Amino acid sequence: MFSAHAPALVDYIYLIDKYPPRGGHSIVQATEKSPGGAGANVAHNLASLGINSKLFTTLGKDEDAEYFVKNTLARVEAEITDDKTGKVHVFVDEEGERTFFVEPNAAGKPFVKVKEGDYLYLDPFPSKHSFEVQVEEAKRFGGFVILNPGFPYSNLGFERLKDILRHVDMLITSAEEFGILGVETADVLKYVDYLIVTQGKLGSACYTKNGSFQSPAFPTKVVDTTGAGDAFAAGFIYGFINNYPVEVCLKLGNFCGAYNVGRVGARNFPSKGTIDEFLARVLR
């Protein structure tokens, strides 16, 4: 079973003509609403492919909580820690680049424990308590641990990040986040077995103690980059759980990320049929 310890968030998405300078203004051309949260997106996407997935999270008592659970395919096991569920206001400009404004609410209180699973995916909660809580979750988990540090944990610095990396098997990060750490891949591989770095238009790479692998991106028209990294992670992890070679996992992750950015919202993920067709072509 795949378990995620991650925030439950509801995305309010605003498509704008351009991002204004401070004190300026722009036009909202369309609005969308979507369940979100990076780890929650990964669990949802994997569940859509038939993987037994469960999300351990925190919710409020509001309509957003009901909306989130109703629209998440992974089973949701939540502690009610606030009146309101976490929200993210996402502004997407004409080039598809997004800017986040987060209302933590219940997601700011990450006090929920993971009760089961073979794989554990850790995604930071928007909370000052998140890192310490997830270090303890990683320590006591008996299976394979995957960490997506995002900017919150990368900004803590590599010396601090070591506290959790000691209990992690796979690190999935963006090139920007990895750059913040100011270390070499070999430094990270002293702690984890797999380091996966997403590189946007350049594709993605996987580094292991036995060698490295690179896979180019798939060309696509970018509409909204929200959730692209989550789609990549779900695709890569799906391949990994099913014992595909690392090169195939990277290609599948890139394919899922490209599929996502061509549409508005974080949970535009290819169907199992589409993925099966893609894998059949790759494995020919």
C-alpha positions, 0 to 999 in steps of 0.5 A, a space after each residue: 500500500 502507498 501512504 502519503 503524509 501530506 497536507 490536504 489543500 483546496 486550490 482556488 485557481 485564477 488565470 490572469 493576463 499577466 502577473 502585475 508589479 507590486 501595487 499594480 493590477 491584472 485581469 482575471 480571465 477565468 477561475 477554477 477550483 481543484 483539490 490539491 496539495 502535492 502529496 495528496 495529488 500523488 496519492 490521488 493519481 496513483 489511486 487512479 491507476 489502481 494502486 492502493 493509496 491512503 492519505 494521512 492528513 488534517 482537515 477542517 469542518 467546512 465545505 472544502 473538507 467535504 469537497 476535498 474528500 469527495 474528489 480524492 480517489 485515495 482513501 483519506 484518513 484525517 484528523 480534524 484540527 481546525 474550522 477551515 481546511 487549508 486553501 491555496 490561491 493560485 495565480 497562473 499567468 499567460 505563460 502557465 507559470 503559477 504563484 501560490 498564496 497559502 492559507 494553512 488553516 488545518 494544514 498548519 497543524 500536521 498532527 496525524 500519524 501514518 498507521 500503515 503502508 509499504 511506501 511512505 511519501 512525505 510532503 511538507 505541511 505549511 507549518 513550523 512543526 512539519 519538519 520535526 513531525 515528518 522526521 518522526 514519521 520517517 523514523 518509525 515507518 517500516 517500509 520504503 520512504 520517499 521525500 519531496 522536500 519542496 522549497 520549505 525543507 530545501 530552504 532549511 539547508 543541507 545540514 538540517 535536511 540530513 536529519 530526515 534524509 537518514 531515514 529516507 530511501 528516495 528523494 524527489 526534488 526539482 533542479 531549483 530546490 536541489 540548487 538551494 542545497 549547494 551540494 553534489 549528488 554524491 553528498 545526497 547519495 550518502 543518505 538515500 539510494 535514489 535521487 531524482 531531479 526534475 529539470 523542467 524543459 530539460 527532462 529529468 535525471 535519476 542518480 544512484 550509487 551505481 550510476 546516473 540516468 537522464 531522460 529528455 522532456 516531452 514537448 508540449 504547450 504549457 497551459 498551467 504548471 500547477 501539479 506538474 511535479 506531482 504528476 511526474 512523481 506519481 508516474 515515476 513511482 508507479 513505474 518504480 512500484 511495478 519494477 520497471 527499469 529506472 529509465 522507463 520510470 523517468 520516461 513515464 514521469 516525464 510523460 505524466 508531467 507533460 500531460 498535466 501542464 497542457 491543462 488547467 489544474 493540478 490533477 490532470 493525470 493520464 488515465 490508466 489506459 493512456 499510460 498502458 499504451 505509453 508503456 507498451 510503446 516504450 517497452 517495445 
